[in-house]
Amino acid sequence: MIIEYIAATPWFSISITLIFSLCVGSFLNVVIYRLPVMMEREWEEQIAELNESTEATPTDKFNLSVPASACPNCQHKIRWYENIPVLSYLFLKGACSSCKIKISLRYPFIELTTGLLSACIVYQFGFNLVSLSLVFLTWCLICLTMIDVDHQLLPDKITLPLIWLGLIVNSFDYFTSLPQALWGAVLGYLSLWSIYWLFKLLTGKEGMGYGDFKLLAALGAWAGASMLPLIILLSSLVGAVLGITMILLRRHEAQNPIPFGPYLACAGWIAMLWGSEITGFYLHFLQV
């Protein structure tokens, strides 16, 4: 079988994963930009229906495939050879071929990050269903990270399916047992939910969004309940350090909220790959 041949040839499996994931990274750029817009349009339509409003709502078709990608400045339709991951950006020297306006570096960065992280997984776990499921989780976490950075939003369209998918893959004991996955989802949600309400009762303010609860529930479903303390510790540590640094550098106002989703996603990804080693090292360090 083709999969068996690919799995038996490490350099080939890593290479094909890298190339394919670079292309997926290009699609993730589309999802990151369009999914929040699609959700906003849905909300506007629902509000208009509830209020029986006669105000016109956008009727042009807008989804992940329509309309075709174009330059936001001059509306130049992006040709297929201008959309090759990373290479097109370098060939075009980071600018639109028509109006020469600069293209954000984030596009090739997301493509490259998607490719490298996916290749890293296959390098560590080999080319099999375990690594491929983890690669898919990685793609979703990249989407959630960037959408949360842009909009402080973690869409249910991604987080909720991830919870179910984590339970499904662990029904085959891919990363942990099914009971561990089930309680990971439950405790992941309840832990942040409890912190949210405690903080709100003490301060009268909302410290985080419900999307964070669902993301940690998804990570718990994938990694298991035993990994939740590590995920929470890592995400809190990274979030605190980066948040304080941004405030000190005056790149972020202290009163403005900082999205927690990216830190959860990063911590969850690390825990999925090296959680057992990190926990073992920590326990050995404490001589437990």
SVG drawing of the C-alpha trace seen along z (x, -y; Angstrom):
<svg xmlns="http://www.w3.org/2000/svg" viewBox="-40 -52 56 54">
<polyline fill="none" stroke="black" stroke-width="0.4" points="0.0,0.0 1.0,-3.6 0.7,-4.5 2.9,-1.7 5.5,-2.7 5.4,-6.3 5.6,-5.2 8.6,-3.0 10.5,-5.9 11.0,-8.6 12.6,-11.2 9.8,-10.9 7.0,-10.9 8.4,-14.1 8.9,-15.8 5.4,-15.0 3.9,-16.1 5.9,-19.4 4.8,-20.2 1.1,-19.2 1.0,-21.2 2.4,-24.3 -0.5,-24.1 -2.9,-23.6 -1.3,-26.7 -2.4,-28.7 -5.9,-27.5 -5.7,-28.3 -5.0,-31.9 -8.3,-31.9 -10.1,-30.3 -8.6,-32.8 -9.8,-35.7 -13.1,-34.5 -14.6,-32.5 -15.1,-35.4 -16.7,-37.4 -19.0,-34.5 -20.0,-34.3 -20.6,-38.1 -22.9,-37.9 -24.8,-35.0 -25.2,-37.0 -26.5,-40.1 -29.0,-37.9 -30.2,-36.3 -30.5,-39.7 -32.4,-41.1 -34.9,-38.2 -35.5,-38.6 -36.0,-42.3 -38.0,-41.9 -35.7,-44.5 -36.1,-45.8 -32.5,-46.9 -30.7,-45.2 -28.1,-42.6 -25.3,-41.5 -26.6,-39.2 -23.4,-38.5 -22.1,-34.9 -19.3,-34.7 -17.7,-31.5 -14.4,-29.7 -14.3,-29.3 -16.3,-32.3 -15.3,-35.0 -11.9,-34.2 -8.9,-35.6 -8.0,-39.1 -5.8,-42.0 -7.7,-44.0 -6.3,-47.3 -6.8,-46.9 -9.0,-43.8 -6.5,-42.1 -7.5,-38.4 -4.7,-36.3 -3.6,-33.8 -2.7,-30.2 1.0,-30.8 0.8,-33.8 -0.6,-31.6 2.1,-29.0 2.9,-28.8 6.0,-30.8 7.6,-30.7 5.1,-33.2 5.7,-35.6 9.4,-35.5 9.0,-35.7 6.7,-38.7 9.0,-40.3 6.2,-40.6 4.1,-42.8 1.0,-42.6 1.9,-42.0 -0.6,-44.7 -0.6,-47.6 2.7,-46.8 1.2,-47.2 3.0,-45.2 1.6,-41.8 1.6,-41.0 4.4,-38.8 1.9,-36.8 0.7,-34.9 4.0,-33.1 4.6,-32.9 1.4,-30.9 2.2,-28.7 5.7,-28.0 4.6,-27.4 1.9,-25.0 4.4,-23.0 7.2,-22.9 5.0,-21.9 3.3,-19.2 6.7,-17.9 8.0,-17.9 5.1,-15.7 5.7,-13.1 9.4,-13.2 8.7,-12.4 5.8,-9.9 6.3,-8.5 3.7,-8.5 0.7,-6.8 -2.9,-7.6 -1.7,-8.9 0.6,-11.5 -1.9,-12.4 -4.6,-13.1 -2.2,-15.2 -1.3,-17.1 -5.0,-17.9 -5.2,-19.1 -2.2,-21.3 -3.9,-22.9 -7.0,-23.7 -4.9,-25.2 -3.1,-27.5 -6.5,-28.7 -7.8,-29.3 -4.7,-31.1 -4.8,-33.6 -8.5,-34.2 -8.3,-34.8 -5.4,-37.2 -7.4,-39.1 -10.9,-39.1 -10.6,-37.7 -12.9,-34.9 -12.6,-31.1 -15.3,-29.8 -17.5,-27.0 -17.3,-25.7 -13.8,-24.6 -13.6,-24.0 -16.8,-21.9 -15.9,-19.4 -12.4,-19.2 -13.9,-18.0 -15.8,-15.2 -12.8,-14.3 -10.6,-14.0 -13.0,-11.6 -13.2,-9.6 -9.5,-9.2 -8.9,-8.3 -11.6,-5.6 -8.8,-3.8 -6.3,-4.8 -4.2,-7.0 -3.0,-9.4 -4.8,-8.3 -7.7,-6.1 -11.3,-7.0 -12.1,-7.6 -9.1,-9.9 -10.3,-11.8 -13.8,-12.1 -12.8,-13.5 -10.2,-15.6 -13.0,-17.3 -15.2,-17.7 -12.5,-19.0 -11.0,-21.1 -14.2,-23.0 -15.1,-23.2 -11.7,-24.4 -11.8,-27.6 -15.5,-28.0 -14.9,-28.0 -12.1,-30.5 -14.3,-32.7 -17.1,-32.8 -14.8,-33.3 -13.1,-36.2 -16.4,-37.7 -17.9,-37.4 -14.8,-39.0 -14.3,-41.8 -17.5,-42.1 -15.6,-41.7 -15.2,-38.9 -11.7,-37.5 -12.0,-35.3 -14.5,-34.1 -16.5,-30.8 -14.3,-29.9 -11.4,-29.4 -13.4,-26.9 -14.3,-24.9 -10.7,-25.0 -9.3,-23.6 -12.1,-21.0 -10.9,-20.0 -7.3,-19.8 -8.4,-17.7 -10.3,-15.4 -7.1,-14.9 -4.4,-14.8 -6.4,-13.4 -7.2,-14.7 -3.7,-14.1 -2.3,-16.6 -4.6,-19.5 -2.4,-20.8 0.6,-21.0 -1.4,-22.7 -2.9,-25.3 0.5,-25.9 2.3,-26.4 -0.4,-28.6 -0.6,-30.7 3.2,-31.1 3.6,-32.1 0.6,-34.4 1.8,-36.2 5.3,-36.7 4.3,-37.9 1.5,-40.0 3.7,-41.8 6.4,-42.2 3.9,-43.8 2.6,-46.2 6.1,-47.2 7.1,-47.8 3.8,-49.8 2.6,-47.8 -0.5,-46.9 -2.7,-48.9 -3.0,-47.3 -6.8,-47.6 -7.2,-46.0 -7.9,-42.2 -5.2,-39.8 -6.5,-36.7 -5.8,-33.6 -6.5,-31.1 -3.1,-31.3 -1.4,-30.4 -3.7,-27.5 -3.2,-26.3 0.6,-26.5 0.7,-24.8 -1.7,-22.1 0.5,-21.4 3.6,-21.1 1.8,-18.8 0.6,-16.6 4.2,-16.1 6.3,-16.3 4.0,-16.3 5.1,-13.0 8.8,-13.9 8.2,-17.3 6.1,-15.8 8.7,-13.1 11.6,-15.6 9.6,-17.8 8.9,-14.8 12.5,-13.6 13.7,-17.2 11.5,-17.2 12.7,-13.6 9.2,-12.4"/>
</svg>
